[in-house]
Every structure is written in C-alpha cells, then in structure tokens.
Amino acid sequence: MIEEKIIYALTGEVKIGTIDEILKSSAIGSCVIIAAYDPKCQIAGMAHVMLAGKSPDNTKLPKTRYAVDAIDTLIELLHEHGSNTENLEICLVGGANVLRRKNDKIAQNNINNIIDIFEKRKLKITAKSVGGYERRTATLIVEKAELYYSIGSLHEKLLYKFN
C-alpha cells in the first residue's frame, strides 16, 4: 500500500496529483470543481473554479479563480506531467445556490460556462454532481482512479471510476 499525501485545491487553485496522492477540495458552494484524470499516465488534476469567464486583465485575484484560466492552467499542467488531452476524463462537482437567493445565477453561470468551454474544446464530461442548494466536497484518489463527492453533511460516495 502506498502512503498517500493529500493535496487540497482551495478556491481559485489548480492542483496536480500523482499515483501516491489524493486531490481534495475544500467545501464547494457556487464554485465548481473540475476533476480530470488521464488513465494512460495515471495523472490527475483538480481546479476549484469560482467564477465564469476569463479573468479581467486588472484583477488582483488569482486568474485561476475564473473558468477559462483555470481550465487552460489545468490542461497545461497535465500536459507538463505527460498527459494527452485526448485521454482525459473530466467530472464536475458543485455549482449550488447555497444561499438560496431567487435571482442568483452565479452557480448556474459557472456550470453552463464550464460545460460550454469543454464542448468547444471537444472534451467530454463523463460525470457530474452539480446544482441544487447544498454544499459539496470532492476527493479524487489517484491510485484508485476514483472520484468521490459529498452533498451537505452526508458521507462521501463514489461519483465516477475512471477507466
């Protein structure tokens, strides 16, 4: 058994994990976690996206808080670790309206924008747990090639077993 190291992907961060690592999100509200895995080289990535679109040029926030920049960075880092985009399996977790605001479109905009970006890049999303009103978490165990998620205070359960 390999001793595993946990790597947290906090808001606006993009992290890469190898065979002896676990990628884990902090609590996710309207943010969306993008979990990507390349089964050929057993490398994984997790992006914790806060906002739709591309970061403004004058932002002082990390650019990877925005969907376009986070996805670009995620794919670039995976490539640097030997991944081929064609092999990637992608899952989404999050995008909930946790504050239950009637006209709050942030969560749904995040979901729609991320799905649109992957469709334009011809990259398939293999599984997702998005929307609703409850916070989520995500855990990607690289060695097992498994993505787990929780909703609210429920225990984690398997969302997807990567090929």
N, C-alpha and C positions, 0 to 999 in steps of 0.2 A: 504494500500500500504506500503510495506516495504521500508525503506530508504536504498538505495543501496550504497555500497562502491566499488570504482574502484580500482582494483589491476592490476598494469602494469607488464607484462612479457617482460623484456628487453632482449637484446641479451645474450644468454647463461643462461638465468634464467628459472626455473621451478616453477610455482606458482599453488596453490590450491585455489578454491573458493567454498564458501557455498551458501546457498539459498539467502542470502541478499547481495551478492557480484557480481561484473561484472569483468571478466578477459578481459584484453585488451592488444594487442600487440603495440609495437612501430612500426614505418614503417618497412616493410619487403622487402628486395631486394632479394638476393640469398638465404637468410635464409628461413627456413620452420617452420611455426607454427604448432604444433601438439595440437589439441584441443580434449580432452577426457571428456566424460560425462557418469556418471552412473545414469540412470534414477530411479533405485530402491532406492538409498540413496540420490539422488539429490546432488551429489558432482561432481565438475568439476576440470579439470587440464589443464594447458597450458604450453607447453615447446617451447622456442624460440631457435631452433637449427641452429647453424652457419655452422657447418662442418660435413661431412660424417664420419663414422667410430667411433673408440674408441679413447679417449684422450691418448696421449703419457704419459708414467709414469713421465717424467721430465717436464711436462708443468706447467707453472706458471699461465696459464689462467684457469678459472673455467672449470672443467671437463664436466659440462653440456652444454658446447658450442658444444660438439660432440654428434652425433645422439645416439649411443649406451648408453652412460652415461646419456643423457637426458631422454631417454625412460625408462631406469632402474629406475631413480630417480622419474619420473612421476608416474610410476606404484607403486613404493614403497610408495610414499606419498599418493596416492589414497587409497591404502590398509590400511595405518595408519588411514585414515578417514572413514573406514568401507566399502570401495568399494570392489567388487568382479570382478576380471579381466574378467570373462565370461559375465558380464553385460555391459562392456564398449562399447561405440560407439565412433569412432575416425574419426576426419576430419583433412585434411591438407590444409594449405593456404600458398602460397609463392613460392619460388624457381624460381624467374625470373632472366633473364640475363639483369639486368637494365643498365649495362654499354655497352651492345650490342657488346661485343667482340666476334669475329668469332670463336675462338678456346676455349672460356671459358666454361669449363664443370662443374664448381663448383655448380651452381644451379641444373643442371640435376643430378649430382652425389648425391647431398643432397636428392632430390626427390626419386631417384632409391634406395638409401641406406635405407631410412626410410620405403619405401614400402616393401623392402626385409625383413627388421627386423620384421615388423608386420606380413608378410606372414609366416616367420619361426616360429613365436610365435602363429600362427593361430588366429590372431586378425584381424577382418575385418575393413577396412577403408570404412566408409559409405558415405562420400562426400569429394570432393576436388576442390580447385581452385588453380592450380599450373602452372608454366611455363610462357612462354611469355616474354615480355620485360618491363612491368610496375610494379612499386612497389605496394604492397598491405598492408592492415591492417586487423586485425581480432578482433572481440568483441564477447565474449561469455556471455550472460545474463543467469546466473544460474537459477534464479527464473522462467524464461520463458522457459528454456531449448532450447535456440535459439542461433545459431552461425551466425553472420553477417560478411561480408567482403566488402572491397572496392578495386577497381583497379584504379591506378593512382589517379586523383583528383575527381573521381566520388563518389557519395554518397554511403554509405553502403547499402547493400541489403542482404536479408536472403540467406544463403548458405544451412543451414540444421536446421530442427526442430527435436531435439532428442525425442525419444519415451517416 
